[in-house]
Amino acid sequence: MQPASLFSIAHAGLEQVGFNAMEIRLHASADDISQSDWSGLDTGGDPFANRAFLGTEERVGASSTAMAWQAQHIALRGQGQLLGLLPLYLRTHSFGDFSRDWNWPGAWRQAGIPYYPKLVSGIPYTPSPGPRLLVRLGLDRQGIAPALVEAAKALVGESGASSWQCLFVEDEDRKLLEHAGLLMRRGVQFHWFNRGYGAFDDFLAGFTSAKRKKLKRERRAVTECGLRLEVRHGDEIDDALWQAIHRQYRNTFIRYGNHPAFPAEFFPQVARGLGRQVVVFLAFGGDTPLASAICYRDARTLYGRHWGTDVDAPGLHFELCYYQGIEYCIRHGLQRFEPGAQGEHKLARGFEPVPTWSGFWIADPGMRRAVANFINREDAAMQDYEAETANRLPFRRNAAGDANQ
């Protein structure tokens, strides 16, 4: 375990929020923070805001300095205990953080200012809305969370970073970040909502007849291939099966020109840490695993993350990545299925457009004004996009009205 570096309270500005007696430390790894400390944080059960997930990513090299994820986790301590934590990374490129800042480095360069490094609070390779400002259970959030924000803003200057990006935040964090002066940027994802369905057919009953028939045909195509479908949790998968799952994930990513960030040891290790919060939907031909969709869950939500296959079977991607997940949510009483970023094809499967939010603290005043103007223009377009895609949902008119209440 590496010693944490002490971050100057005088520079962090904590006296403005009443924490001048507290201590801020920067941790170079999630594993540097004890499990007992981490367990005391209010993460809402989110599988990604978890030492097992982040620590494993860092340990196996998926989110290491070599991959431009240099951990600088901000810990607020006082009276011998961890009061709050902000996962944070120093980055020298943007691959894997889904910040949508593709054109920003060029704009900074034209202004004669370096864009990298930047600071990012988010889950590597995981564009999933979730808690970022983690506060110890039982403490006043309105006292602790602003101190973490002020420390992150101060660290921008201390580290020479262009910005601090707090990505894919929940609504509670969004309001706090906006109040602290961050520029809030809207995105759109497609999520499924459980409206008290007793079975998959109850969900389909809200579709128009044509859309319902098309979806059923898609599911029949998988059945007619003779594949056997299973769902297994992290504690039900042995090393040999994990090897097959990783091979499918890796080869599929490479086949589509993407970089498979997670090495083979990541999935079994994170499964040992998260157990039944890891959910994998599998397709077998006989006893041979042929395709898989890796998901995670908490008490309310299923999160779809990675898909891989050894075969080209009609409808198999939609079955494992969407329909099996919907059935799982209905069966287990989960309220939401968040299957990952992008993908308008999800609309036809009943996934509804929802806004996502990310906050940006820009160090240079001129670039801050430019980004604010850009976000204001973009926001109108994003709202139009959300409304336009909502009109393409497969639900009958009255069912769509019920769904959007």
C-alpha angles and dihedrals in degrees: 000000000000118000115253118244118240114240114211112258089203090059095041093065093223091145086075091066098038100262102108090128094054128092128232119205130183116221122205092206139024086232089063087072113075120245090237091056092046092047089056092062123097102240095151087236091290105166094215098049086064135109090230092059102037094037092051092048090053095041097053094043101251090119102023133130087264088062091046094258104122106175116230099163110183114224123187111205134182138158091012097303141091108259100176143354135203114191105221139169135196107226134196095186135018103236111134101010097089091217092146091224095133096136098035099086089057092050091051090047092053088053090052093246127119114242095198136100099050130168120238130191105194143094112279113250090354117106092186122136109239147128117310104164100063117196129188113262113263096021127113105267092199089062101044105035096057089053090057090050092051091049091052092049090050092048090059088067095039093052098040091240121158094225150343115241118196102192133203098357129181120247095262092055091042092061092047093048092048090050088051090057102260118146108245116217123197125222133173130232132169118242134175120228127206108224097185097291116175094197142359090264089059088059092047091050088076093058125096112259094252094049092046092052092048092052093048090051089052091054093045090056090064093048091050090055088067094237121154115223125209138172119214132179126222093265091053099057122087127208094262092056091046089055090055092046092050092048090053092048094046097045094046092051091049092046090059094045096256130130115247098221098184117078123216095265094056100076100048091044095049089045090056088054099042101030111179092011085079111079123183125187111207139191119205132192099205103313095334118103108228106170140008143186116205116212139166131211146192130189093290110019142051115210119204114208122154136023129191137168143181094198139051103230123163113256095357095121092053092044096053099033099042120005097045089048092051091050090048092052092050093047094048099037096245114161102211141027114204106187100183139272129323126353119130088195085078090071092071088054093056100264109144128216114254130176121250125197135213128178127221128197107192117198100202112070094214094050090044090058091047093050091046090054091047093049092049091054093043093049094065090051092048091051090050090049092051091050093045094051091046087061090058096059115125096235125117111255096258092041091050089051090053090047093054096049 
